[in-house]
Amino acid sequence: MKICTFDGGRVGVVHDEAVFDVTDIFFPDGLNVPWPYPRGDVVVERLPQLRDRLAERVESGAERKPLEAVKLGPSVATPGKIIGAPINYQPHIDEANADKEINHGKTYTRIDDFGLFLKANSSLAGCDTPIDIGFTDRRVDHEIELCAVIGKQGRAISYDDALDHIAGYTIGLDMTVRGKEFPDFRKSPDTFAVLGPYLVTADEIADPNALDFELTVNGEVRQKSNTRDLVFNVQRLVEYASHMYTLYPGDVIMTGTPAGVAPVKSGDRLVATIEGLGTLATAVK
Ligand code: MN
């Protein structure tokens, strides 16, 4: 099943290039959500128990909109946290160590020497919102990444249980200002966490660690790899992250980027594709 958020606060099931509005199934009493707001994303949390009803809506031939006609929001609207893996493909570690503008005097070794980072939730954007780099004259790079979305709360999750905690997958762009500052700061400007085009539920992805993916900029291939080359694969990342903090439904793990990172400029068109997850097309404002 493919789930999108669209048109400002609507929830949809994507089927045959159409969007079925299922907002009322998630929020039968309207959008008067509880407060304090639950940790995590309510749509992702409710997904397992509502799946049959979502499928019924698609079967029923209900009213729909063309996928192209809606404004897609981020695949997860309100993740509790967006977790990043900084150095998780060896060729990217090599290119980072070879480029002073990326490493700024650091020597990258292994992911478990550096740990993970968090991107601010306010950096979230859907693919129909242009990436805004206009506030800085610094180098800003693209990073295409497979993103795993947590579906079931857990702490200290074992490697063998990890996939049971994943609701689904989506494409991410971990946009990054290069510089000396901590990654949490450089990777958190508004629109620097693009998630799209939609969340693909885990049952549709046989093996998240065997997905071809690529990113083009203005039609030219910049990054191309397969998730089998992840240093920490999806299970290991869930295990590693959850030994530090509880993972909640809707939390996003951006799994890291392969080689080929490079600066973007105003007007660039970025098209990211991951096998089974569709195509995320966006532009730099
Ligand atoms: Mn990254």
Boltz pocket constraint, residues with backbone or C-beta under 6 A from the ligand:
constraints:
  - pocket:
      binder: B
      contacts: [[A, 84], [A, 85], [A, 86], [A, 143], [A, 145], [A, 174], [A, 254], [A, 256], [A, 257]]
      max_distance: 6.0
